[in-house]
């Protein structure tokens, strides 16, 4: 019976022209427009050297990592240098920023970097993420130092009082210079800020699966369709019928997402990076988040199918807008002023997951987004299940 219901749900959903348009056609059409709009943008708008300032306080002078990193990124002999850096006092940095002579400035406060800017744009975003990358590498160096200290202590020759901490620190820095841990500027090599548009396109395609989930659950609700009435009075276990419909929706959603990936990769030549298994995993988990969101909307709201479809589309487009689809600076604005919004925004989680795979060497940020999407999906599924359990009808 499960297989029969599953096949029936597949056929029914595939015959729905509206669903096929939003799931298959619309993302491909939008991706084509993105490609037409952004295909030559990076060639016509090459990034110029960014003027920044560093507050030259005691914290900065005592932090070799930041000193060496910004020295490398600002080396005038380097053709691919990213910054034109001025080392000034905090008051001078404020004056330079007020006169628009610099994009922003960084100040170290107890080894914690603080970025100060007056506007939001691509240069400000680059400065923010470069500092984040340096901070991440700094954590790697700290972990290496801790490892070396524990190694020396475990030998039994040294204790906490006679350990040569300066020598350990110098050895770790030497390892980084010998490329055992390489701190390099990856920005010019990987920087493709229009990629954020295609990341949001994938996020939109994942969340549009919510329409499939919403339609699938509607067809099994007694107050929404004649089929739902038959399901309610049939002797077949309702859980199996509903699950088979949801599974069919999920498979159709993954087929649509696969076609979008194939189209953008082989036709539009979009580069999503080299971590194909992790890209696939993110798409699968992101699709689950979209499907579960549609299930929650379908079960909670007491409205007709068209209204629910409009709500799913509106929620999806709002999430994609906040994650940078209509302007990449929006993501930076939200991250800076209201980061909690993007922490609970599934479109931002998906977009940020792709971003972390493309730009970062570590997977910590990627897995954080995967876990966040799974938590979001579980919450939506629990809400849907609770709502379904409470639904009772005296008359059908």
TASULVEN-V36227 format. One record per backbone hydrogen bond with DSSP energy under -1.0 kcal/mol. NH is the residue of the N-H (numbers start at 0). CO is the residue of the C=O. Records with the same first field share a line. If there is no record, write none. Layout:
NH = CO ; CO
This chain:
4 = 0
5 = 1
6 = 2
7 = 3
8 = 4
9 = 5
10 = 6
11 = 7
12 = 8
13 = 9
14 = 10
15 = 12
19 = 15
20 = 16
21 = 17
22 = 18
23 = 19
24 = 19
25 = 20
28 = 24
29 = 25
30 = 26
31 = 27
32 = 28
33 = 29
34 = 30
35 = 31
36 = 32
37 = 33
38 = 34
43 = 39
44 = 40
49 = 81
51 = 83
52 = 103
53 = 85
54 = 105
55 = 87
56 = 54
60 = 56
61 = 57
62 = 59
66 = 62
67 = 63
68 = 64
69 = 65
70 = 66
71 = 67
72 = 68
73 = 69
74 = 71
77 = 74
80 = 77
81 = 72
82 = 72
83 = 49
85 = 51
87 = 53
92 = 88
93 = 89
94 = 90
95 = 91
96 = 92
97 = 93
98 = 94
99 = 96
100 = 95
102 = 50
104 = 115
105 = 52
106 = 113
108 = 111
111 = 108
113 = 106
115 = 104
124 = 120
125 = 121
126 = 122
127 = 123
128 = 124
129 = 125
130 = 126
131 = 127
132 = 128
133 = 129
134 = 130
135 = 131
136 = 132
137 = 133
138 = 134
139 = 135
140 = 136
141 = 137
142 = 138
143 = 139
144 = 140
145 = 141
146 = 142
147 = 143
148 = 144
149 = 145
150 = 146
151 = 147
152 = 148
153 = 149
155 = 152
164 = 162
167 = 163
168 = 164
169 = 165
170 = 166
171 = 167
172 = 168
173 = 169
174 = 170
175 = 171
176 = 172
177 = 173
178 = 175
179 = 174
189 = 185
190 = 186
194 = 191
196 = 193
198 = 194
199 = 195
200 = 196
201 = 197
202 = 198
203 = 199
204 = 200
205 = 201
206 = 202
207 = 203
209 = 206
210 = 207
212 = 208
213 = 209
214 = 210
215 = 211
216 = 212
217 = 213
218 = 214
219 = 216
220 = 217
223 = 220
224 = 220
228 = 224
229 = 225
230 = 226
231 = 227
232 = 228
233 = 229
240 = 236
241 = 237
242 = 238
243 = 239
244 = 240
245 = 241
246 = 242
247 = 243
248 = 244
249 = 245
250 = 246
251 = 247
252 = 248
253 = 249
254 = 250
255 = 251
256 = 252
257 = 253
258 = 254
259 = 255
260 = 256
261 = 257
262 = 258
263 = 259
264 = 260
265 = 261
266 = 262
267 = 262
269 = 263
275 = 273
278 = 274
279 = 275
280 = 276
281 = 277
282 = 278
283 = 279
284 = 280
285 = 281
286 = 282
287 = 283
288 = 284
289 = 285
290 = 286
291 = 287
292 = 288
293 = 289
294 = 290
295 = 291
296 = 292
297 = 293
298 = 294
299 = 295
300 = 296
307 = 303
308 = 304
309 = 305
310 = 306
311 = 307
312 = 308
313 = 309
314 = 310
315 = 311
316 = 312
317 = 313
318 = 314
319 = 315
320 = 316
321 = 317
322 = 318
323 = 320
324 = 319
329 = 326
332 = 328
333 = 329
334 = 330
335 = 331
336 = 332
337 = 333
340 = 337
342 = 338
343 = 339
348 = 344
349 = 345
350 = 346
351 = 347
352 = 348
353 = 349
354 = 350
355 = 351
356 = 352
357 = 353
358 = 354
359 = 355
366 = 362
367 = 363
368 = 364
369 = 365
370 = 366
371 = 367
372 = 368
373 = 369
374 = 370
375 = 371
376 = 372
377 = 373
378 = 374
379 = 375
380 = 376
381 = 377
382 = 378
383 = 379
384 = 380
385 = 381
386 = 382
387 = 383
388 = 384
389 = 385
